[in-house]
């Protein structure tokens, strides 16, 4: 046997031989020069089966498949068919006219494997498509053909098993017999799901929810097949937790009901029930949409991707292709006074506000709308919210592709000042980045208010009196000096 190219279809009887025509595949191409029947003088003693393997929907009779849709690596197994003789399976001899009797029923039984009085015999021939094609060199006889491995192709609906005879009639009494049979089966390939993220979360601090939407192409099954499994999985980052009951799902615009058409388990695995699979079957080729929320529980390095998701229909799994991201940063505030050795201040309140694009922070804190409110503890560390949270996790942005250096701006105000201190105007806006997971650290220093002037008592009063006494002595000495000088001048 030699390997060449791939296909999909079902056997049928015509003029005493199998003609390849059926759900998704058909005998195509110009045959070799017509030859005489297998029992005639100078008839060939062997032939070939060439399988050209395509993706896409079945072509109609007389239509040519698109050569750009050839599939490589699809494995086919070809096994010769025989009849049971004394408990032994002997290959059907097509040079014996009597052994053609009953073959119409065998061909019509496809895709069922041979059953008594028929059987399979010999060593199966196994080949995979190369450049979309594989060619089997075969002796005269009847063969059972199976697609046994999809290779690396996302095949959701394989070619149904079929029969072929070497040779086969062309279905036209003037065409003779064909010893080089060509089959062109087609498979439906599963398209990859995609995922996007809503622009904004429900709030702007860690602990809020973000919304993701998956679009899953529902594959088209061939040959009347139905969905026996349908599972959508999102393997969430450890910092994301699925919000129970948040799923909104529909297919082709038809809503799907949680707990009826699907069940959600294991932190974002949607398993469709029989009712749900029936709805999917009625919407083959359309989009299944699943929107759901996750809670952001931690910042980590600030970069939270959601890449690990897939769809699985009838055992064929296809990973998602688009990777959305949510980005977060952190803010840490320490509160001190202005002493040479700073003292930590408790009881200072801070409020954080979102800054709209293109806006500026007002001089004073708005009356409402704070993203977060925090208060400094005895260590001067500002703890946010009702819990003991520090630093504060803040939202930066949601994007449907990775960003190099996303950032967000916030307005931060000291709204309550510890007693005896002066409020500090913070240099707004404050820019939050992922910063490799390290928080932006602000130290807010309050100066102490000046006290009243005190009377000159104690040591300070003594000093002033001493200075005054020295001044009087100096004046007296000067007076005595001038008096002596005058006397001296008079005596002279």
C-alpha positions in Angstrom: 0.0 0.0 0.0 1.1 3.5 -0.7 0.2 6.7 1.2 -1.2 9.8 -0.6 -4.4 11.8 0.5 -8.3 12.3 2.7 -12.9 12.0 2.9 -16.7 11.1 4.1 -19.8 8.9 2.9 -21.9 5.7 2.7 -22.0 2.7 0.4 -24.9 1.9 -1.9 -25.5 -0.8 -4.5 -25.7 0.0 -8.1 -25.5 -2.4 -11.0 -24.2 -5.1 -8.7 -21.4 -3.0 -7.2 -20.9 -0.3 -4.5 -21.2 3.2 -5.6 -19.9 5.8 -3.1 -22.6 8.3 -2.4 -23.9 9.5 1.0 -24.1 12.0 3.9 -21.0 14.0 3.5 -19.2 12.1 0.8 -19.3 10.9 -2.7 -17.2 9.2 -5.4 -15.5 11.9 -7.4 -12.9 12.5 -10.0 -12.4 10.9 -13.4 -11.7 7.1 -13.0 -9.0 5.3 -14.7 -9.8 3.9 -18.2 -12.9 1.7 -17.9 -12.1 -2.0 -17.6 -13.9 -5.2 -18.0 -15.6 -7.0 -15.2 -13.6 -9.0 -12.6 -14.3 -12.4 -14.1 -13.5 -11.4 -17.7 -10.4 -12.2 -19.6 -7.5 -9.7 -19.0 -9.4 -8.1 -16.1 -7.1 -6.4 -13.5 -6.4 -8.4 -10.3 -6.0 -5.4 -8.0 -7.0 -1.8 -7.7 -6.8 1.3 -5.4 -8.9 3.3 -3.0 -8.0 6.9 -2.8 -9.4 9.0 0.0 -9.3 12.8 -0.3 -10.1 14.2 3.1 -11.8 17.6 3.3 -13.3 19.8 6.0 -16.7 21.6 5.7 -20.2 20.7 4.8 -20.9 17.9 2.4 -20.9 18.8 -1.3 -23.7 18.0 -3.6 -23.6 15.5 -6.4 -21.3 16.7 -9.2 -19.8 19.4 -7.0 -16.1 19.6 -6.4 -14.7 20.1 -2.8 -12.5 23.0 -2.1 -8.9 21.8 -2.4 -7.9 24.4 0.2 -9.9 22.4 2.8 -7.8 19.2 2.7 -7.0 17.7 6.1 -3.7 16.1 7.0 -3.1 13.4 9.5 -6.6 11.8 9.5 -6.2 8.0 9.9 -8.3 5.5 8.0 -8.5 1.7 8.5 -9.5 -0.5 5.6 -10.5 -4.2 6.4 -11.5 -6.8 3.8 -15.0 -8.3 4.1 -15.7 -12.0 3.9 -18.4 -14.6 4.6 -18.5 -17.2 7.2 -17.8 -20.7 5.8 -17.7 -23.5 8.4 -16.9 -20.9 11.1 -14.0 -19.5 9.1 -14.1 -16.0 7.6 -13.2 -16.3 3.9 -12.7 -13.2 1.7 -15.5 -12.5 -0.8 -14.3 -13.5 -4.3 -15.7 -11.0 -6.8 -14.6 -13.2 -9.7 -17.3 -15.6 -8.6 -20.7 -14.4 -9.8 -22.5 -16.3 -7.0 -20.7 -14.3 -4.3 -22.3 -11.0 -5.6 -25.7 -12.3 -4.3 -26.8 -10.4 -1.2 -24.2 -7.6 -1.4 -26.9 -5.0 -1.9 -28.1 -5.7 1.7 -24.5 -5.5 3.0 -23.9 -2.1 1.3 -27.2 -0.7 2.6 -26.3 -1.7 6.2 -23.5 0.9 6.4 -22.3 2.3 8.7 -22.9 -0.9 10.6 -20.0 -3.3 10.6 -20.4 -6.7 8.9 -22.6 -9.2 10.7 -23.4 -12.8 10.1 -23.2 -14.2 7.4 -20.5 -11.5 6.7 -17.3 -10.9 8.6 -14.0 -9.1 8.4 -10.8 -10.9 7.5 -7.1 -10.4 7.0 -4.9 -7.7 8.4 -6.4 -4.2 8.4 -4.6 -1.6 6.4 -4.0 1.6 8.4 -2.9 4.9 6.8 -3.1 8.6 7.5 -3.6 11.4 5.0 -0.6 13.3 3.7 -1.3 16.5 1.8 -5.0 15.7 2.4 -4.9 12.3 0.7 -4.1 8.6 1.3 -4.2 5.8 -1.3 -4.7 2.1 -0.5 -3.5 -0.6 -2.9 -6.0 -3.4 -2.6 -6.8 -6.8 -4.1 -10.2 -7.4 -5.6 -12.8 -7.6 -3.0 -15.3 -5.9 -0.6 -13.8 -3.6 2.1 -15.1 -2.0 5.3 -13.6 1.6 5.7 -13.4 3.4 9.0 -12.1 6.8 10.1 -10.1 5.8 13.1 -8.2 8.9 14.2 -8.7 12.6 13.6 -5.0 13.4 14.1 -4.5 17.0 15.1 -7.8 18.1 13.5 -10.8 19.4 15.6 -13.1 16.9 14.0 -16.4 16.7 15.9 -18.3 14.5 13.4 -16.3 11.8 11.8 -17.0 10.1 8.5 -19.5 7.3 9.0 -18.1 3.8 8.3 -18.7 2.7 4.7 -18.2 -0.2 2.3 -16.3 -0.1 -1.0 -15.8 -2.7 -3.7 -12.8 -3.1 -5.9 -13.9 -2.9 -8.7 -17.0 -0.8 -8.6 -19.5 -0.1 -11.4 -19.8 3.5 -12.6 -23.6 3.4 -12.5 -23.7 3.6 -16.3 -23.8 0.6 -18.5 -21.6 2.3 -21.0 -18.9 3.2 -18.5 -17.4 -0.2 -17.7 -15.8 -0.9 -14.4 -13.6 1.2 -12.2 -10.7 -0.4 -10.3 -9.3 2.9 -8.9 -12.0 4.2 -6.6 -11.9 7.8 -5.3 -13.8 8.9 -2.2 -14.1 12.4 -0.9 -15.5 12.4 2.6 -15.9 15.7 4.5 -15.7 16.4 8.2 -17.1 19.2 10.3 -14.3 20.9 12.2 -15.1 22.6 15.5 -14.3 26.3 15.6 -12.6 27.7 18.7 -14.5 29.7 21.3 -13.6 33.3 22.1 -14.0 35.4 25.2 -14.3 39.1 26.0 -14.5 41.1 29.2 -16.9 43.9 30.1 -15.2 47.3 30.2 -15.8 48.1 33.9 -16.3 45.9 37.0 -19.3 46.3 39.4 -17.1 48.4 41.7 -13.5 49.7 41.6 -11.9 47.9 44.6 -10.8 44.3 45.1 -13.8 42.2 46.1 -15.9 43.5 43.2 -17.1 41.5 40.2 -16.0 41.5 36.6 -18.1 40.1 33.8 -16.8 37.8 31.1 -18.6 36.7 27.9 -17.8 33.5 25.9 -18.9 33.0 22.3 -18.9 29.3 21.4 -19.6 28.1 17.8 -22.0 25.2 18.0 -20.6 22.6 15.5 -22.7 21.1 12.7 -22.9 17.3 13.0 -23.2 15.1 9.9 -25.3 12.1 9.1 -28.1 12.9 11.6 -25.8 12.6 14.6 -26.8 14.2 17.9 -24.8 15.8 20.7 -24.1 13.2 23.4 -21.8 15.5 25.3 -21.6 19.3 25.5 -19.3 20.9 28.1 -17.8 24.4 28.3 -15.0 24.9 30.7 -13.3 28.0 32.0 -10.2 27.3 34.2 -10.2 30.5 36.2 -7.1 32.2 37.6 -6.8 31.6 41.4 -7.6 35.3 42.0 -11.0 34.9 40.3 -14.0 33.1 41.9 -17.2 32.3 40.0 -20.3 34.1 41.3 -23.0 31.5 41.8 -26.1 32.1 39.7 -24.5 34.8 37.6 -24.6 32.9 34.2 -26.8 34.3 31.4 -26.7 31.9 28.4 -28.4 31.7 25.1 -28.0 30.0 21.7 -29.2 31.5 18.5 -31.1 34.0 20.6 -32.9 31.3 22.5 -32.4 31.6 26.3 -31.0 28.7 28.2 -32.0 28.1 31.9 -29.5 27.3 34.6 -30.3 24.0 36.3 -32.6 22.9 33.5 -30.5 23.2 30.3 -27.1 23.2 31.9 -25.5 22.9 35.3 -22.5 24.9 36.6 -19.9 23.1 38.8 -16.3 23.3 39.8 -15.9 27.1 39.6 -17.0 27.6 36.0 -17.8 24.3 34.1 -21.0 24.3 32.2 -22.3 20.8 31.5 -25.4 20.6 29.3 -28.3 18.4 30.2 -30.2 16.2 27.7 -32.7 19.1 27.3 -29.9 21.6 26.7 -28.2 19.3 24.2 -31.4 19.0 22.3 -31.6 22.8 22.1 -28.0 22.9 20.9 -28.9 20.3 18.2 -31.6 22.6 16.9 -29.1 25.5 16.6 -26.1 23.8 14.9 -23.9 26.3 13.2 -25.0 29.1 15.5 -23.4 30.9 18.4 -23.7 29.8 22.1 -23.2 32.8 24.4 -22.3 32.4 28.0 -21.9 35.6 30.2 -20.9 35.2 33.9 -19.4 37.1 36.8 -16.3 36.4 38.8 -15.2 38.1 42.0 -11.6 39.5 42.1 -10.3 38.3 45.4 -6.6 39.5 45.3 -4.3 41.6 43.2 -1.1 39.5 43.1 1.1 41.0 40.4 -1.8 43.1 39.2 -2.2 41.2 35.9 -5.1 38.7 35.8 -5.5 36.9 32.5 -8.3 34.5 31.6 -6.8 32.2 28.9 -7.7 28.7 29.9 -11.1 27.9 28.5 -12.4 25.4 25.9 -15.5 23.8 24.4 -16.0 20.1 24.2 -18.7 18.5 21.9 -19.0 14.8 21.6 -15.5 14.3 23.0 -13.7 16.8 20.7 -12.1 19.6 22.8 -11.0 22.9 21.3 -9.2 25.6 23.4 -10.2 29.2 23.3 -8.1 31.7 21.2 -8.7 35.1 22.6 -7.2 36.1 26.0 -8.9 39.0 27.9 -7.2 40.7 31.0 -8.2 42.6 34.0 -5.6 44.8 35.6 -5.4 46.0 39.2 -3.0 48.1 41.4 -2.6 49.0 45.1 -2.5 52.1 47.3 -0.9 52.3 50.7 -1.1 55.3 53.0 1.0 56.0 56.2 -0.1 58.9 58.5 2.5 60.8 60.6 3.2 64.1 62.2 6.0 66.5 61.4 8.2 65.8 64.4 12.0 65.3 63.9 11.3 61.7 64.7 7.8 61.3 63.1 5.0 60.1 65.4 2.4 57.8 63.9 -1.1 59.3 63.9 -4.4 57.4 64.4 -7.9 58.5 63.5 -7.1 60.2 60.2 -9.8 59.5 57.5 -9.1 59.3 53.8 -11.5 59.0 50.9 -10.7 57.8 47.3 -12.6 58.9 44.3 -12.6 57.8 40.7 -11.3 60.3 38.2 -13.1 60.4 34.9 -11.1 60.5 31.7 -10.1 64.1 30.9 -11.3 65.4 34.3 -9.3 67.0 37.1 -9.5 66.4 40.8 -11.5 69.1 42.6 -9.8 71.0 45.4 -12.1 69.6 48.0 -13.5 66.1 48.4 -16.9 65.5 46.8 -19.8 65.0 49.2 -20.6 61.5 47.9 -19.4 58.8 45.5 -16.2 57.7 47.3 -14.7 54.4 45.9 -13.3 53.6 49.3 -13.0 55.1 52.8 -10.2 54.3 55.2 -8.9 55.3 58.7 -5.4 55.2 60.1 -4.7 52.9 63.0 -2.3 53.3 66.0 0.5 52.4 63.7 -0.5 55.2 61.2 -1.4 52.6 58.6 -4.7 53.4 56.8 -7.1 50.5 56.8 -9.8 50.5 54.2 -13.5 49.5 54.4 -15.1 47.6 57.2 -12.4 45.0 57.4 -8.7 45.3 58.3 -7.6 45.9 54.7 -4.3 47.5 53.7 -3.2 48.2 51.1 -6.2 49.1 49.0 -6.7 47.2 45.8 -7.8 49.5 42.9 -9.1 48.8 39.5 -7.0 49.9 36.5 -8.7 48.5 33.4 -10.3 45.6 31.5 -9.0 44.8 28.1 -9.5 42.1 25.5 -5.8 41.8 24.8 -2.6 42.3 26.9 -1.5 45.8 27.7 2.1 47.1 28.1 1.6 49.6 31.0 -2.0 50.3 31.9 -2.7 52.9 34.5 -5.7 54.6 36.2 -6.0 57.9 38.1 -7.8 58.5 41.4 -8.4 61.5 43.6 -7.4 61.0 47.3 -8.4 63.3 50.1 -7.7 63.5 53.9 -11.2 64.2 55.1 -10.8 63.9 58.9 -7.6 65.2 60.6 -6.3 64.1 64.0 -6.9 66.6 66.8 -4.3 69.4 67.0 -3.0 68.9 63.5 -3.4 70.7 60.2 -4.8 68.9 57.1 -2.4 68.1 54.3 -3.3 68.7 50.6 -2.4 65.6 48.7 -0.8 66.0 45.3 -3.7 64.8 43.1 -4.4 62.9 40.9 -2.8 59.7 42.2 -1.7 57.3 39.4 -2.2 53.6 40.0 -0.2 51.0 38.0 0.3 47.3 38.4 3.9 48.0 39.6 4.7 44.3 39.6 2.3 43.9 42.5 4.0 46.5 44.8 1.6 49.2 46.1 2.0 52.9 45.5 3.1 54.2 49.0 2.0 57.6 50.2 3.2 59.1 53.5 0.9 62.0 54.5 2.4 64.3 57.1 0.4 66.6 59.3 2.0 69.6 61.0 1.0 70.5 64.5 -1.1 73.6 65.2 0.7 76.5 67.0 -0.2 77.1 70.7 -0.8 80.5 72.4 2.1 82.9 73.6 3.0 82.4 77.3 3.9 85.0 80.0 7.6 85.6 80.9 8.0 83.4 84.0 10.4 80.9 85.2 13.8 80.6 83.6 12.7 82.8 80.7 11.8 85.7 83.2 15.1 85.3 85.1 17.1 85.6 81.9 15.3 88.8 81.0 15.8 90.4 84.5 19.5 89.5 84.3 19.8 91.2 81.0 18.0 94.3 82.4 20.4 94.5 85.4 23.5 94.3 83.3 22.1 97.1 81.2 21.7 99.3 84.3 25.2 98.6 85.5 26.6 99.5 82.1 24.7 102.8 82.2 26.0 103.6 85.8 29.6 102.8 84.8 29.3 105.2 81.9 28.0 108.0 84.1 30.8 107.5 86.6 33.4 107.6 83.8 32.1 110.9 82.5 32.0 112.5 86.0 35.6 111.6 86.7 36.7 113.0 83.4 35.1 116.3 84.1 36.7 116.7 87.5 40.1 115.8 86.0 39.6 118.5 83.4 38.6 121.1 86.1 41.6 120.4 88.3 43.9 120.9 85.4 
